[in-house]
Amino acid sequence: MTAVAFHFNVSDRLNYVCRLLRKAVASGSRIVVTGSTADLVAVDVALWAVSPTDFVTHCLQDASATALAVSSVVLVEDCRPHADCNVLLNLGANVPAGFDVFERVIEVVSHDEDERRLARAKWRFYAQAGCPLTQYDLQKAKP
């Protein structure tokens, strides 16, 4: 069963996503990131700006087969499994079809009310699908 983790109250979504990807890759995960074209381009640009010692290998879905094979993070508009990718980070507005082929799904939610509303609907969907849900509230983590 796919485990789903929601990260709520993220103040800088793009920065948080980059840090999360860097941490996940360092732990050996391979990740598919799905979302709108604008979100994926922003993540791509931001990952190139990570320090050279912390570079996260990544590519867009239309990259060569070689690039896809060696990239730890694949940025896609439509969710589809990629070789050895076990984590899906969803930046999209909806639950992507095919999410259940991944071991884990991560949803990152900022303070934006529209994002929060969409997250509540996604939470209900995952719960009804029987997925184990975990919540990380970054607001509560602050002292």
C-alpha positions, 0 to 999 in steps of 0.5 A: 500500500502506498504511504502518503505524507503531507507536509503542511504550512510550508512557508517557501514551497520551492525552497522546501521542495528542493531541500526535501529532494536533496534529502531524499536523494541522499537517502537513496530514493529516486523520485518522480515530481509531478505538477504543472509546467510552471512548477516543474520549470521552477523546480528545475531552475532551483535545483540547478542553483543548489550548491555544487557539493549538493547537486541533485541529478535531475531531468525533465520527462523529455530528456534522453534515455541516458539522462533519465537512467542516471537522474535521481529526480525526474520532473513530469507533467503526467504521472507515470512510473520511471525505472527504479523511482519509488517516491512520487512528489506531487505538486499538482492540484489533483491526485495523479492517476497511477500514484499507487505504483509508488511506495511513497507519495509526498504532498507539499502544502503552503499557507495558500488557502487554495492549496490547503483546500485542494490538500483537504480533498486529496487527503480524503481521496487517499484515506478512502483509497486506504493509504496510510497517511502521515502529517508533518505540520511545519508550523507546529515544529517551530519553537 
